[in-house]
């Protein structure tokens, strides 16, 4: 489940903020594993490591996190979208349009 959150983070625009307690706990796990750089609130009761946390903000994915994503083939490699499109603008060249005629280019002017 934590790897799913890492994939979600990788597909999001950073920084990304999480507000649900389950997501904040998963961000803590990802940060402890060294997969992300994140700002995670400290628990309000440090002895029991519990208490309400308002939000966790992921600032970046570390190199180790990118290596873990690569193990899962994320992001999937797919062909660029522009290669599958047909060209929108086409130019048709008309014969003898705007260029010198063959006769004019074969004759040279005396100097």
C-alpha positions in Angstrom: 0.0 0.0 0.0 2.9 2.3 0.7 4.3 1.7 -2.8 1.0 2.7 -4.2 1.3 6.0 -2.4 4.8 6.4 -3.8 3.4 5.9 -7.3 0.7 8.4 -6.6 3.3 10.9 -5.4 5.5 10.2 -8.5 2.5 11.0 -10.7 1.6 14.2 -8.9 3.0 17.7 -9.1 5.3 18.3 -6.1 5.0 19.4 -3.4 2.0 17.3 -2.5 0.1 17.5 0.8 -1.7 14.7 2.6 -4.3 15.3 5.3 -5.7 11.8 6.1 -4.1 10.0 9.1 -3.5 6.9 7.1 -1.7 8.8 4.3 0.4 10.7 6.9 1.5 7.4 8.4 2.5 6.1 5.0 4.4 9.3 4.3 6.3 8.7 7.6 7.1 5.2 6.4 8.4 6.4 3.0 10.5 9.1 4.7 11.9 6.6 7.2 12.9 4.3 4.3 14.6 7.2 2.6 12.3 7.2 -0.4 11.0 10.7 -0.1 11.9 14.1 1.4 8.9 15.1 3.4 7.7 17.4 6.2 5.8 15.3 8.6 4.4 16.7 11.8 5.7 15.4 15.1 3.2 13.6 17.2 1.5 15.7 19.9 2.3 13.0 22.5 6.0 12.0 22.0 5.9 9.2 24.6 3.2 7.3 22.9 4.1 8.6 19.4 0.4 9.4 18.8 -1.8 12.3 18.5 -3.6 14.2 15.8 -1.4 15.2 12.8 -2.7 18.0 10.6 -0.8 17.3 7.3 2.3 15.8 5.8 3.9 17.5 2.8 6.1 15.5 0.3 8.7 17.8 -1.3 10.7 15.4 -3.4 11.3 11.7 -4.3 14.9 10.6 -3.6 17.1 8.7 -5.9 16.5 5.6 -3.8 12.7 6.2 -4.3 13.1 6.5 -8.0 15.1 3.2 -8.0 12.3 1.5 -6.1 9.8 2.9 -8.7 11.9 1.5 -11.5 11.6 -1.9 -10.0 7.9 -1.7 -10.6 8.4 -0.3 -14.1 6.9 3.0 -13.1 6.4 5.2 -15.0 5.4 2.8 -17.7 7.3 3.6 -20.9 4.9 4.5 -23.7 5.5 6.1 -27.1 5.3 9.8 -27.1 1.8 11.1 -28.0 2.9 13.3 -30.8 4.3 10.4 -32.8 0.9 8.8 -33.1 -0.8 11.9 -34.4 -1.2 12.7 -38.1 0.2 16.1 -39.1 -2.3 18.9 -39.0 -0.7 21.2 -41.4 0.3 19.9 -44.8 1.9 21.9 -47.6 1.2 21.1 -51.2 3.7 22.3 -53.8 2.3 23.3 -57.1 4.5 22.9 -60.2 6.1 26.2 -61.2 4.6 28.1 -58.3 6.7 30.9 -57.1 10.0 29.5 -58.4 12.0 30.2 -61.5 11.1 28.2 -64.6 13.5 25.6 -65.9 14.0 27.6 -69.1 15.0 30.7 -67.1 17.4 28.8 -64.9 19.1 27.1 -67.9 20.0 30.3 -69.6 22.6 32.5 -68.2 22.9 36.2 -68.8 26.1 37.4 -70.4 28.4 39.4 -68.2 
